[in-house]
Amino acid sequence: MVKVTVKFKADNQAIKQLELAQKTALAKTGTALIARIQELGIVPYNIGELQRSAFIDESQLERLVIALIYDQPYARRLYWHPEYNFRKDKNPNAQGKWMERFITGEDKDWVKNTFMKLFKEEAKGLIK
């Protein structure tokens, strides 16, 4: 029988730095997501109010939860009706369900990968 002894000393300063890095990276990921969506031109766009209304709700950031909000009364209707004939002159890829590409579509790993990149940067060498 082999006996193994392990000593562990928690580095509270490093733990606090990682906790802060998580929150900062998550907030930055939300901001980057808004920019990516605008870059892709997938939000329906008439005069731009819907796209400009997008913001990240960080009210639950302490619990590591953020939400992307489109703050227009018609946002839900446009999102859930991809059959609408959206104009394509300003946003060439305008569509309903514009977040699906980040949930199950071609960019489904984009949020995770962006968060990990930002988390490593914010951890300042604590994560390799």
ZAVEX-697811 format. One record per residue (C-alpha): residue number from 1; residue in one letter; y, x, z. Coordinates in nm, 3 decimals, always signed. Layout:
N
+-----+---------+---------+---------+---------+
: num : residuo :   north :    east :      up :
+-----+---------+---------+---------+---------+
: NUM :       A :       Y :       X :       Z :
...
+-----+---------+---------+---------+---------+
END
This chain:
128
+-----+---------+---------+---------+---------+
: num : residuo :   north :    east :      up :
+-----+---------+---------+---------+---------+
:   1 :       M :  +0.000 :  +0.000 :  +0.000 :
:   2 :       V :  +0.345 :  +0.126 :  -0.094 :
:   3 :       K :  +0.637 :  +0.076 :  +0.139 :
:   4 :       V :  +0.981 :  +0.050 :  -0.019 :
:   5 :       T :  +1.308 :  +0.057 :  +0.171 :
:   6 :       V :  +1.625 :  -0.061 :  +0.006 :
:   7 :       K :  +1.976 :  -0.029 :  +0.140 :
:   8 :       F :  +2.248 :  -0.243 :  -0.006 :
:   9 :       K :  +2.618 :  -0.213 :  +0.060 :
:  10 :       A :  +2.837 :  -0.480 :  -0.095 :
:  11 :       D :  +3.158 :  -0.359 :  -0.253 :
:  12 :       N :  +3.383 :  -0.652 :  -0.164 :
:  13 :       Q :  +3.674 :  -0.515 :  -0.363 :
:  14 :       A :  +3.461 :  -0.495 :  -0.678 :
:  15 :       I :  +3.325 :  -0.845 :  -0.616 :
:  16 :       K :  +3.679 :  -0.983 :  -0.584 :
:  17 :       Q :  +3.780 :  -0.797 :  -0.901 :
:  18 :       L :  +3.487 :  -0.954 :  -1.089 :
:  19 :       E :  +3.571 :  -1.303 :  -0.959 :
:  20 :       L :  +3.930 :  -1.265 :  -1.077 :
:  21 :       A :  +3.809 :  -1.122 :  -1.409 :
:  22 :       Q :  +3.591 :  -1.432 :  -1.462 :
:  23 :       K :  +3.881 :  -1.669 :  -1.413 :
:  24 :       T :  +4.123 :  -1.467 :  -1.624 :
:  25 :       A :  +3.869 :  -1.428 :  -1.905 :
:  26 :       L :  +3.790 :  -1.799 :  -1.900 :
:  27 :       A :  +4.159 :  -1.894 :  -1.926 :
:  28 :       K :  +4.208 :  -1.645 :  -2.210 :
:  29 :       T :  +3.899 :  -1.782 :  -2.386 :
:  30 :       G :  +4.053 :  -2.129 :  -2.382 :
:  31 :       T :  +4.374 :  -1.997 :  -2.535 :
:  32 :       A :  +4.175 :  -1.806 :  -2.796 :
:  33 :       L :  +3.978 :  -2.122 :  -2.878 :
:  34 :       I :  +4.297 :  -2.313 :  -2.956 :
:  35 :       A :  +4.410 :  -2.028 :  -3.182 :
:  36 :       R :  +4.069 :  -2.017 :  -3.356 :
:  37 :       I :  +4.074 :  -2.391 :  -3.421 :
:  38 :       Q :  +4.422 :  -2.367 :  -3.571 :
:  39 :       E :  +4.316 :  -2.067 :  -3.780 :
:  40 :       L :  +4.021 :  -2.263 :  -3.920 :
:  41 :       G :  +4.245 :  -2.560 :  -4.009 :
:  42 :       I :  +3.992 :  -2.817 :  -3.889 :
:  43 :       V :  +4.214 :  -3.054 :  -3.689 :
:  44 :       P :  +4.351 :  -3.347 :  -3.888 :
:  45 :       Y :  +4.715 :  -3.272 :  -3.969 :
:  46 :       N :  +4.984 :  -3.506 :  -4.090 :
:  47 :       I :  +5.303 :  -3.390 :  -3.919 :
:  48 :       G :  +5.127 :  -3.155 :  -3.676 :
:  49 :       E :  +5.166 :  -3.344 :  -3.349 :
:  50 :       L :  +4.792 :  -3.358 :  -3.281 :
:  51 :       Q :  +4.744 :  -2.986 :  -3.337 :
:  52 :       R :  +5.054 :  -2.896 :  -3.133 :
:  53 :       S :  +4.943 :  -3.119 :  -2.846 :
:  54 :       A :  +4.636 :  -2.904 :  -2.775 :
:  55 :       F :  +4.635 :  -2.732 :  -2.438 :
:  56 :       I :  +4.391 :  -2.592 :  -2.187 :
:  57 :       D :  +4.362 :  -2.779 :  -1.858 :
:  58 :       E :  +4.305 :  -2.511 :  -1.595 :
:  59 :       S :  +4.319 :  -2.744 :  -1.294 :
:  60 :       Q :  +3.956 :  -2.664 :  -1.209 :
:  61 :       L :  +3.970 :  -2.293 :  -1.293 :
:  62 :       E :  +3.869 :  -2.206 :  -0.934 :
:  63 :       R :  +3.536 :  -2.376 :  -1.012 :
:  64 :       L :  +3.523 :  -2.190 :  -1.347 :
:  65 :       V :  +3.583 :  -2.508 :  -1.547 :
:  66 :       I :  +3.846 :  -2.555 :  -1.815 :
:  67 :       A :  +3.900 :  -2.835 :  -2.065 :
:  68 :       L :  +4.056 :  -2.841 :  -2.410 :
:  69 :       I :  +4.283 :  -3.145 :  -2.431 :
:  70 :       Y :  +4.446 :  -3.301 :  -2.736 :
:  71 :       D :  +4.724 :  -3.504 :  -2.579 :
:  72 :       Q :  +4.795 :  -3.773 :  -2.836 :
:  73 :       P :  +4.691 :  -4.138 :  -2.808 :
:  74 :       Y :  +4.513 :  -4.127 :  -3.144 :
:  75 :       A :  +4.319 :  -3.803 :  -3.084 :
:  76 :       R :  +4.000 :  -3.980 :  -2.972 :
:  77 :       R :  +4.004 :  -4.217 :  -3.270 :
:  78 :       L :  +4.042 :  -3.932 :  -3.519 :
:  79 :       Y :  +3.782 :  -3.717 :  -3.345 :
:  80 :       W :  +3.509 :  -3.980 :  -3.338 :
:  81 :       H :  +3.559 :  -4.101 :  -3.697 :
:  82 :       P :  +3.460 :  -3.821 :  -3.931 :
:  83 :       E :  +3.428 :  -4.077 :  -4.212 :
:  84 :       Y :  +3.807 :  -4.102 :  -4.239 :
:  85 :       N :  +3.955 :  -3.948 :  -4.549 :
:  86 :       F :  +4.165 :  -3.675 :  -4.385 :
:  87 :       R :  +4.435 :  -3.513 :  -4.594 :
:  88 :       K :  +4.359 :  -3.151 :  -4.679 :
:  89 :       D :  +4.695 :  -3.021 :  -4.800 :
:  90 :       K :  +4.802 :  -2.874 :  -4.463 :
:  91 :       N :  +4.469 :  -2.813 :  -4.291 :
:  92 :       P :  +4.214 :  -2.759 :  -4.569 :
:  93 :       N :  +3.914 :  -2.816 :  -4.344 :
:  94 :       A :  +4.049 :  -3.118 :  -4.153 :
:  95 :       Q :  +3.769 :  -3.334 :  -4.019 :
:  96 :       G :  +3.657 :  -3.553 :  -3.736 :
:  97 :       K :  +3.441 :  -3.402 :  -3.464 :
:  98 :       W :  +3.619 :  -3.069 :  -3.514 :
:  99 :       M :  +3.463 :  -2.923 :  -3.199 :
: 100 :       E :  +3.104 :  -2.969 :  -3.320 :
: 101 :       R :  +3.105 :  -2.632 :  -3.497 :
: 102 :       F :  +3.158 :  -2.471 :  -3.152 :
: 103 :       I :  +2.896 :  -2.688 :  -2.981 :
: 104 :       T :  +2.603 :  -2.695 :  -3.225 :
: 105 :       G :  +2.738 :  -2.557 :  -3.552 :
: 106 :       E :  +2.808 :  -2.222 :  -3.711 :
: 107 :       D :  +3.038 :  -2.104 :  -3.430 :
: 108 :       K :  +2.819 :  -2.218 :  -3.141 :
: 109 :       D :  +2.815 :  -1.865 :  -2.991 :
: 110 :       W :  +3.185 :  -1.800 :  -3.049 :
: 111 :       V :  +3.303 :  -1.921 :  -2.707 :
: 112 :       K :  +3.028 :  -1.731 :  -2.523 :
: 113 :       N :  +3.088 :  -1.411 :  -2.719 :
: 114 :       T :  +3.465 :  -1.432 :  -2.679 :
: 115 :       F :  +3.432 :  -1.492 :  -2.305 :
: 116 :       M :  +3.197 :  -1.196 :  -2.263 :
: 117 :       K :  +3.430 :  -0.965 :  -2.457 :
: 118 :       L :  +3.730 :  -1.075 :  -2.249 :
: 119 :       F :  +3.530 :  -1.060 :  -1.924 :
: 120 :       K :  +3.430 :  -0.700 :  -1.991 :
: 121 :       E :  +3.792 :  -0.612 :  -2.064 :
: 122 :       E :  +3.917 :  -0.785 :  -1.749 :
: 123 :       A :  +3.644 :  -0.625 :  -1.533 :
: 124 :       K :  +3.798 :  -0.286 :  -1.614 :
: 125 :       G :  +3.477 :  -0.087 :  -1.634 :
: 126 :       L :  +3.270 :  -0.273 :  -1.377 :
: 127 :       I :  +3.061 :  -0.429 :  -1.654 :
: 128 :       K :  +2.909 :  -0.221 :  -1.930 :
+-----+---------+---------+---------+---------+
END
